[in-house]
């Protein structure tokens, strides 16, 4: 489970900002919203959280940061060759951070252990990296630490004796632009595989506005299995989607057409190695005479399309206990549908593996009627210099039962746009010549 994520000097984020899922000691009655991490110590962690903020505040950049951490841990040892630059997008508005590194820190639990993984980097190299684990006294002890000494130009390692294996080989094989964790696991460091697996498999970040292709295909491919297909159909029907069946057919790619139309790079991305089939998705409805009629997924409403696309990742997350982070989850979804998705993670019969759902949204209706615990709500806002600030609702000390939606829209908690009236003269339109 994700416990805390921190970042600094990344995109619109300057000073360190942290998203914590550690549950506060509230008396709110929200059964199912809190999970226990145990051992090494009893810790209560939230299974869902909502992040609100105006357009351009930094919500998407936060999700991007999580996606970057997952991608960099997974690929840094194999993707970047010696001398290649690391994608480096520091904050450009705060001159205090000019020339400084981007830093990430993530605390998470995997099976019976709590880990803390942190690293910093610039466009040329990883400048620091450390992995720690918590013992029963709730203190973190270092498994390894790596620091680049700018004065000497050397990397210094401190590795615990508990970490067994070819440590000298792992160190010698770790390039300046790669992570030690990634390299060591690639070289069969079994004792590091558990945290590596969580960071690269259990942490999942997606953009709900881009689910029309990849995630629709992902859900469709899962529907080729009859058991999963039955779950998807039941899921859609429970959410008031009128569908009698979902038919998924595999078709061969017209390779000659692709070669005459697209670049070889695009074709390589489109057709996986050794796989030359595409999926055709049909939603089956009944006409007035009761006969089945098939419609392409593109003919369905945007809400149906979004739900079908999200269904695969959601069920996969619940099945395996992943942490799913979704940007703009409310796109095309009714507020009651969105509530149902959140409730799935609070249902102990559905969420048996301690899965989590974190999402950004503009849907303020979720703040009504104390639907969320007060510690599940976060805001992203920008200060006068344009730096993103991640602020928990608890910082404003709201009373139990307070009208959170009204308070948010009135600007009490920040994160809302300061909108001025728009007049014709502001748009530069000449109304005298308008037809």
VOTORVO-758651 format. One record per residue (C-alpha): residue number from 1; x, y, z. Coordinates in steps of 0.02 Angstrom, whole numbers, plus 50000, padded with zeros to 5 digits. Example, Ala and Ser with C-alpha at 12.3 -4.5 7.8 and 13.67 -1.06 7.14 Angstrom:
residues 2
[atom 1, [50615, 49775, 50390]]
[atom 2, [50684, 49947, 50357]]
end
This chain:
residues 435
[atom 1, [50000, 50000, 50000]]
[atom 2, [50053, 50178, 49968]]
[atom 3, [50083, 50269, 50132]]
[atom 4, [50164, 50433, 50076]]
[atom 5, [50231, 50513, 49918]]
[atom 6, [50342, 50668, 49918]]
[atom 7, [50420, 50770, 49779]]
[atom 8, [50520, 50929, 49758]]
[atom 9, [50588, 51031, 49613]]
[atom 10, [50480, 50939, 49486]]
[atom 11, [50381, 51035, 49355]]
[atom 12, [50269, 51160, 49448]]
[atom 13, [50322, 51091, 49619]]
[atom 14, [50468, 51181, 49702]]
[atom 15, [50487, 51151, 49890]]
[atom 16, [50447, 50977, 49954]]
[atom 17, [50263, 50931, 49949]]
[atom 18, [50192, 50770, 50022]]
[atom 19, [50035, 50669, 49997]]
[atom 20, [50004, 50563, 50151]]
[atom 21, [49878, 50422, 50163]]
[atom 22, [49905, 50393, 50348]]
[atom 23, [49734, 50400, 50429]]
[atom 24, [49702, 50532, 50562]]
[atom 25, [49620, 50490, 50727]]
[atom 26, [49446, 50544, 50677]]
[atom 27, [49281, 50491, 50752]]
[atom 28, [49195, 50500, 50583]]
[atom 29, [49095, 50344, 50544]]
[atom 30, [49168, 50289, 50377]]
[atom 31, [49177, 50101, 50389]]
[atom 32, [49294, 50021, 50265]]
[atom 33, [49393, 50178, 50223]]
[atom 34, [49541, 50130, 50333]]
[atom 35, [49659, 49983, 50313]]
[atom 36, [49789, 49917, 50434]]
[atom 37, [49973, 49893, 50394]]
[atom 38, [50034, 49761, 50513]]
[atom 39, [50173, 49714, 50552]]
[atom 40, [50303, 49788, 50580]]
[atom 41, [50189, 49906, 50673]]
[atom 42, [50005, 49942, 50675]]
[atom 43, [49974, 50085, 50555]]
[atom 44, [49807, 50142, 50486]]
[atom 45, [49810, 50192, 50302]]
[atom 46, [49671, 50260, 50191]]
[atom 47, [49614, 50157, 50043]]
[atom 48, [49558, 50307, 49941]]
[atom 49, [49588, 50493, 49924]]
[atom 50, [49527, 50636, 49815]]
[atom 51, [49636, 50780, 49754]]
[atom 52, [49547, 50939, 49700]]
[atom 53, [49613, 51096, 49619]]
[atom 54, [49587, 51221, 49482]]
[atom 55, [49647, 51195, 49304]]
[atom 56, [49835, 51211, 49291]]
[atom 57, [49862, 51196, 49479]]
[atom 58, [49975, 51044, 49469]]
[atom 59, [49859, 50894, 49493]]
[atom 60, [49914, 50811, 49331]]
[atom 61, [50098, 50845, 49370]]
[atom 62, [50078, 50751, 49534]]
[atom 63, [50010, 50599, 49443]]
[atom 64, [50147, 50618, 49312]]
[atom 65, [50277, 50615, 49451]]
[atom 66, [50212, 50449, 49517]]
[atom 67, [50211, 50378, 49341]]
[atom 68, [50390, 50438, 49316]]
[atom 69, [50450, 50352, 49475]]
[atom 70, [50373, 50187, 49421]]
[atom 71, [50443, 50203, 49245]]
[atom 72, [50618, 50255, 49299]]
[atom 73, [50634, 50114, 49426]]
[atom 74, [50576, 49989, 49295]]
[atom 75, [50683, 50047, 49149]]
[atom 76, [50832, 50150, 49206]]
[atom 77, [50953, 50004, 49203]]
[atom 78, [50905, 49951, 49027]]
[atom 79, [50840, 50106, 48938]]
[atom 80, [50976, 50236, 48967]]
[atom 81, [51147, 50204, 48895]]
[atom 82, [51306, 50282, 48962]]
[atom 83, [51303, 50470, 48934]]
[atom 84, [51118, 50482, 48890]]
[atom 85, [51018, 50616, 48980]]
[atom 86, [50882, 50580, 49106]]
[atom 87, [50714, 50668, 49074]]
[atom 88, [50736, 50815, 49192]]
[atom 89, [50598, 50945, 49212]]
[atom 90, [50640, 51052, 49365]]
[atom 91, [50539, 51200, 49426]]
[atom 92, [50583, 51353, 49322]]
[atom 93, [50491, 51489, 49419]]
[atom 94, [50579, 51482, 49587]]
[atom 95, [50758, 51540, 49560]]
[atom 96, [50807, 51464, 49728]]
[atom 97, [50796, 51293, 49645]]
[atom 98, [50900, 51340, 49493]]
[atom 99, [51036, 51210, 49472]]
[atom 100, [50962, 51095, 49605]]
[atom 101, [50906, 50915, 49588]]
[atom 102, [50733, 50841, 49577]]
[atom 103, [50694, 50732, 49727]]
[atom 104, [50565, 50595, 49758]]
[atom 105, [50526, 50496, 49915]]
[atom 106, [50396, 50359, 49928]]
[atom 107, [50344, 50257, 50080]]
[atom 108, [50247, 50098, 50049]]
[atom 109, [50207, 49928, 50122]]
[atom 110, [50233, 49763, 50034]]
[atom 111, [50176, 49603, 50117]]
[atom 112, [50239, 49619, 50296]]
[atom 113, [50367, 49758, 50272]]
[atom 114, [50365, 49947, 50260]]
[atom 115, [50491, 50025, 50142]]
[atom 116, [50554, 50201, 50108]]
[atom 117, [50634, 50231, 49938]]
[atom 118, [50708, 50398, 49889]]
[atom 119, [50817, 50465, 49752]]
[atom 120, [50873, 50630, 49674]]
[atom 121, [50937, 50668, 49501]]
[atom 122, [50975, 50796, 49368]]
[atom 123, [50985, 50778, 49180]]
[atom 124, [51156, 50695, 49189]]
[atom 125, [51151, 50575, 49335]]
[atom 126, [51068, 50504, 49490]]
[atom 127, [51143, 50606, 49631]]
[atom 128, [51077, 50507, 49779]]
[atom 129, [50976, 50350, 49812]]
[atom 130, [50926, 50256, 49968]]
[atom 131, [50814, 50113, 50019]]
[atom 132, [50762, 50086, 50200]]
[atom 133, [50643, 49972, 50292]]
[atom 134, [50551, 49999, 50456]]
[atom 135, [50581, 49886, 50604]]
[atom 136, [50463, 49852, 50749]]
[atom 137, [50515, 50011, 50837]]
[atom 138, [50448, 50110, 50687]]
[atom 139, [50622, 50170, 50645]]
[atom 140, [50690, 50155, 50470]]
[atom 141, [50857, 50068, 50446]]
[atom 142, [50956, 50085, 50287]]
[atom 143, [50969, 49937, 50169]]
[atom 144, [51084, 50037, 50057]]
[atom 145, [51129, 50217, 50019]]
[atom 146, [51217, 50293, 49870]]
[atom 147, [51277, 50473, 49862]]
[atom 148, [51372, 50566, 49727]]
[atom 149, [51510, 50674, 49799]]
[atom 150, [51523, 50829, 49687]]
[atom 151, [51693, 50879, 49758]]
[atom 152, [51779, 50714, 49722]]
[atom 153, [51670, 50663, 49576]]
[atom 154, [51647, 50492, 49654]]
[atom 155, [51497, 50391, 49710]]
[atom 156, [51497, 50330, 49888]]
[atom 157, [51397, 50177, 49940]]
[atom 158, [51343, 50116, 50110]]
[atom 159, [51266, 49943, 50101]]
[atom 160, [51197, 49844, 50248]]
[atom 161, [51273, 49674, 50283]]
[atom 162, [51094, 49607, 50280]]
[atom 163, [51091, 49635, 50092]]
[atom 164, [51168, 49477, 50024]]
[atom 165, [51232, 49447, 49849]]
[atom 166, [51359, 49513, 49724]]
[atom 167, [51361, 49690, 49793]]
[atom 168, [51525, 49737, 49710]]
[atom 169, [51458, 49682, 49542]]
[atom 170, [51296, 49778, 49567]]
[atom 171, [51391, 49937, 49611]]
[atom 172, [51512, 49922, 49466]]
[atom 173, [51368, 49890, 49344]]
[atom 174, [51262, 50039, 49399]]
[atom 175, [51282, 50180, 49274]]
[atom 176, [51275, 50362, 49328]]
[atom 177, [51105, 50384, 49244]]
[atom 178, [51028, 50226, 49316]]
[atom 179, [50963, 50171, 49486]]
[atom 180, [51058, 50046, 49592]]
[atom 181, [50892, 49962, 49635]]
[atom 182, [50850, 49934, 49451]]
[atom 183, [51025, 49871, 49409]]
[atom 184, [51041, 49754, 49558]]
[atom 185, [50872, 49672, 49526]]
[atom 186, [50917, 49649, 49343]]
[atom 187, [51073, 49558, 49407]]
[atom 188, [50968, 49442, 49517]]
[atom 189, [50970, 49534, 49684]]
[atom 190, [50826, 49432, 49755]]
[atom 191, [50824, 49524, 49922]]
[atom 192, [50781, 49686, 49829]]
[atom 193, [50649, 49611, 49717]]
[atom 194, [50505, 49643, 49838]]
[atom 195, [50520, 49834, 49843]]
[atom 196, [50563, 49836, 49658]]
[atom 197, [50405, 49738, 49620]]
[atom 198, [50294, 49858, 49718]]
[atom 199, [50368, 50012, 49635]]
[atom 200, [50356, 49942, 49459]]
[atom 201, [50198, 49837, 49470]]
[atom 202, [50089, 49891, 49616]]
[atom 203, [50101, 50079, 49588]]
[atom 204, [49995, 50121, 49435]]
[atom 205, [49955, 50294, 49369]]
[atom 206, [49838, 50327, 49221]]
[atom 207, [49754, 50474, 49137]]
[atom 208, [49566, 50447, 49126]]
[atom 209, [49554, 50567, 48979]]
[atom 210, [49662, 50450, 48874]]
[atom 211, [49574, 50285, 48910]]
[atom 212, [49490, 50276, 48739]]
[atom 213, [49625, 50170, 48659]]
[atom 214, [49749, 50077, 48768]]
[atom 215, [49639, 50041, 48919]]
[atom 216, [49487, 50000, 48812]]
[atom 217, [49594, 49871, 48724]]
[atom 218, [49658, 49809, 48891]]
[atom 219, [49481, 49783, 48957]]
[atom 220, [49429, 49703, 48792]]
[atom 221, [49574, 49581, 48797]]
[atom 222, [49525, 49531, 48973]]
[atom 223, [49347, 49504, 48909]]
[atom 224, [49411, 49363, 48799]]
[atom 225, [49401, 49263, 48960]]
[atom 226, [49218, 49221, 48994]]
[atom 227, [49233, 49240, 49183]]
[atom 228, [49304, 49415, 49171]]
[atom 229, [49179, 49462, 49036]]
[atom 230, [49035, 49414, 49152]]
[atom 231, [49107, 49529, 49286]]
[atom 232, [49120, 49674, 49163]]
[atom 233, [48941, 49651, 49103]]
[atom 234, [48876, 49644, 49281]]
[atom 235, [48980, 49797, 49325]]
[atom 236, [48910, 49899, 49181]]
[atom 237, [48731, 49846, 49214]]
[atom 238, [48745, 49888, 49400]]
[atom 239, [48796, 50063, 49345]]
[atom 240, [48639, 50077, 49238]]
[atom 241, [48724, 50048, 49070]]
[atom 242, [48598, 49963, 48956]]
[atom 243, [48698, 49826, 48870]]
[atom 244, [48652, 49646, 48833]]
[atom 245, [48823, 49584, 48785]]
[atom 246, [49000, 49635, 48743]]
[atom 247, [49076, 49545, 48595]]
[atom 248, [49264, 49553, 48569]]
[atom 249, [49337, 49487, 48408]]
[atom 250, [49519, 49474, 48356]]
[atom 251, [49562, 49535, 48182]]
[atom 252, [49724, 49530, 48084]]
[atom 253, [49812, 49696, 48053]]
[atom 254, [49822, 49748, 47872]]
[atom 255, [50011, 49762, 47873]]
[atom 256, [50022, 49824, 47693]]
[atom 257, [49903, 49966, 47734]]
[atom 258, [50002, 50011, 47889]]
[atom 259, [50166, 50014, 47792]]
[atom 260, [50092, 50129, 47661]]
[atom 261, [50018, 50248, 47789]]
[atom 262, [50125, 50253, 47946]]
[atom 263, [50307, 50261, 47995]]
[atom 264, [50400, 50104, 48046]]
[atom 265, [50416, 50173, 48224]]
[atom 266, [50227, 50189, 48237]]
[atom 267, [50201, 50014, 48168]]
[atom 268, [50322, 49942, 48295]]
[atom 269, [50224, 50023, 48435]]
[atom 270, [50056, 49971, 48363]]
[atom 271, [50098, 49789, 48327]]
[atom 272, [50184, 49698, 48467]]
[atom 273, [50324, 49581, 48420]]
[atom 274, [50250, 49419, 48356]]
[atom 275, [50071, 49483, 48375]]
[atom 276, [49978, 49545, 48223]]
[atom 277, [49801, 49551, 48289]]
[atom 278, [49689, 49695, 48340]]
[atom 279, [49530, 49693, 48442]]
[atom 280, [49358, 49741, 48380]]
[atom 281, [49236, 49784, 48520]]
[atom 282, [49049, 49775, 48497]]
[atom 283, [48915, 49824, 48622]]
[atom 284, [48757, 49722, 48593]]
[atom 285, [48585, 49799, 48623]]
[atom 286, [48411, 49737, 48580]]
[atom 287, [48299, 49829, 48458]]
[atom 288, [48112, 49854, 48477]]
[atom 289, [48081, 49677, 48415]]
[atom 290, [48202, 49601, 48539]]
[atom 291, [48335, 49561, 48409]]
[atom 292, [48520, 49591, 48451]]
[atom 293, [48605, 49739, 48367]]
[atom 294, [48792, 49769, 48381]]
[atom 295, [48869, 49942, 48399]]
[atom 296, [49052, 49989, 48394]]
[atom 297, [49121, 50055, 48558]]
[atom 298, [49149, 50221, 48469]]
[atom 299, [48960, 50234, 48444]]
[atom 300, [48927, 50224, 48631]]
[atom 301, [48918, 50375, 48745]]
[atom 302, [49078, 50448, 48815]]
[atom 303, [49024, 50391, 48989]]
[atom 304, [49001, 50211, 48933]]
[atom 305, [49167, 50218, 48842]]
[atom 306, [49254, 50286, 48997]]
[atom 307, [49177, 50154, 49112]]
[atom 308, [49223, 50011, 48996]]
[atom 309, [49401, 50078, 48981]]
[atom 310, [49420, 50097, 49169]]
[atom 311, [49340, 49929, 49210]]
[atom 312, [49494, 49827, 49167]]
[atom 313, [49617, 49928, 49272]]
[atom 314, [49492, 49939, 49417]]
[atom 315, [49459, 49752, 49426]]
[atom 316, [49644, 49715, 49402]]
[atom 317, [49684, 49834, 49546]]
[atom 318, [49557, 49755, 49663]]
[atom 319, [49611, 49579, 49618]]
[atom 320, [49797, 49609, 49649]]
[atom 321, [49799, 49744, 49783]]
[atom 322, [49875, 49880, 49676]]
[atom 323, [49876, 50067, 49708]]
[atom 324, [49785, 50148, 49562]]
[atom 325, [49811, 50335, 49535]]
[atom 326, [49692, 50411, 49406]]
[atom 327, [49700, 50586, 49337]]
[atom 328, [49532, 50670, 49296]]
[atom 329, [49428, 50519, 49345]]
[atom 330, [49266, 50617, 49335]]
[atom 331, [49281, 50636, 49145]]
[atom 332, [49110, 50588, 49073]]
[atom 333, [49058, 50500, 49234]]
[atom 334, [48903, 50541, 49335]]
[atom 335, [48941, 50587, 49517]]
[atom 336, [48841, 50436, 49581]]
[atom 337, [48942, 50321, 49468]]
[atom 338, [49103, 50395, 49535]]
[atom 339, [49043, 50367, 49713]]
[atom 340, [49009, 50186, 49671]]
[atom 341, [49186, 50164, 49607]]
[atom 342, [49255, 50235, 49770]]
[atom 343, [49137, 50124, 49871]]
[atom 344, [49209, 49970, 49785]]
[atom 345, [49373, 50002, 49874]]
[atom 346, [49283, 50015, 50042]]
[atom 347, [49191, 49851, 50019]]
[atom 348, [49290, 49715, 50109]]
[atom 349, [49206, 49583, 50001]]
[atom 350, [49274, 49664, 49842]]
[atom 351, [49435, 49737, 49908]]
[atom 352, [49515, 49586, 49989]]
[atom 353, [49696, 49633, 49946]]
[atom 354, [49704, 49809, 50021]]
[atom 355, [49697, 49899, 49854]]
[atom 356, [49694, 50089, 49847]]
[atom 357, [49616, 50220, 49733]]
[atom 358, [49686, 50397, 49723]]
[atom 359, [49614, 50517, 49598]]
[atom 360, [49608, 50697, 49544]]
[atom 361, [49441, 50776, 49505]]
[atom 362, [49341, 50935, 49482]]
[atom 363, [49182, 50854, 49548]]
[atom 364, [49144, 50950, 49708]]
[atom 365, [48984, 50849, 49739]]
[atom 366, [49095, 50717, 49819]]
[atom 367, [49122, 50838, 49964]]
[atom 368, [48937, 50837, 50010]]
[atom 369, [48857, 50748, 50157]]
[atom 370, [49024, 50699, 50232]]
[atom 371, [49046, 50567, 50097]]
[atom 372, [49234, 50569, 50123]]
[atom 373, [49328, 50571, 50286]]
[atom 374, [49408, 50739, 50313]]
[atom 375, [49583, 50663, 50296]]
[atom 376, [49541, 50591, 50124]]
[atom 377, [49526, 50763, 50043]]
[atom 378, [49675, 50856, 49971]]
[atom 379, [49691, 51018, 49874]]
[atom 380, [49821, 51077, 49748]]
[atom 381, [49842, 51264, 49730]]
[atom 382, [49975, 51384, 49669]]
[atom 383, [50055, 51522, 49769]]
[atom 384, [50090, 51697, 49700]]
[atom 385, [50248, 51634, 49614]]
[atom 386, [50156, 51493, 49525]]
[atom 387, [50225, 51353, 49634]]
[atom 388, [50109, 51207, 49666]]
[atom 389, [50062, 51175, 49846]]
[atom 390, [49986, 51011, 49905]]
[atom 391, [49873, 51047, 50054]]
[atom 392, [49768, 50926, 50158]]
[atom 393, [49593, 50979, 50207]]
[atom 394, [49643, 50945, 50387]]
[atom 395, [49756, 51099, 50382]]
[atom 396, [49598, 51205, 50384]]
[atom 397, [49529, 51116, 50538]]
[atom 398, [49353, 51089, 50469]]
[atom 399, [49220, 51045, 50595]]
[atom 400, [49135, 50877, 50590]]
[atom 401, [48985, 50894, 50475]]
[atom 402, [49047, 51058, 50398]]
[atom 403, [48979, 51099, 50224]]
[atom 404, [49141, 51059, 50134]]
[atom 405, [49078, 51087, 49957]]
[atom 406, [49013, 51261, 49997]]
[atom 407, [49173, 51303, 50089]]
[atom 408, [49280, 51244, 49944]]
[atom 409, [49181, 51337, 49810]]
[atom 410, [49185, 51495, 49914]]
[atom 411, [49375, 51487, 49916]]
[atom 412, [49399, 51445, 50098]]
[atom 413, [49517, 51300, 50062]]
[atom 414, [49599, 51372, 49906]]
[atom 415, [49616, 51275, 49745]]
[atom 416, [49478, 51368, 49651]]
[atom 417, [49504, 51485, 49503]]
[atom 418, [49488, 51673, 49528]]
[atom 419, [49373, 51705, 49382]]
[atom 420, [49334, 51881, 49320]]
[atom 421, [49182, 51923, 49213]]
[atom 422, [49215, 51905, 49026]]
[atom 423, [49149, 52042, 48914]]
[atom 424, [49151, 52063, 48726]]
[atom 425, [49287, 52195, 48733]]
[atom 426, [49399, 52072, 48825]]
[atom 427, [49388, 51954, 48677]]
[atom 428, [49434, 52087, 48551]]
[atom 429, [49277, 52057, 48449]]
[atom 430, [49206, 52197, 48343]]
[atom 431, [49019, 52180, 48377]]
[atom 432, [48978, 52315, 48248]]
[atom 433, [49029, 52199, 48106]]
[atom 434, [48951, 52042, 48179]]
[atom 435, [48825, 51958, 48065]]
end
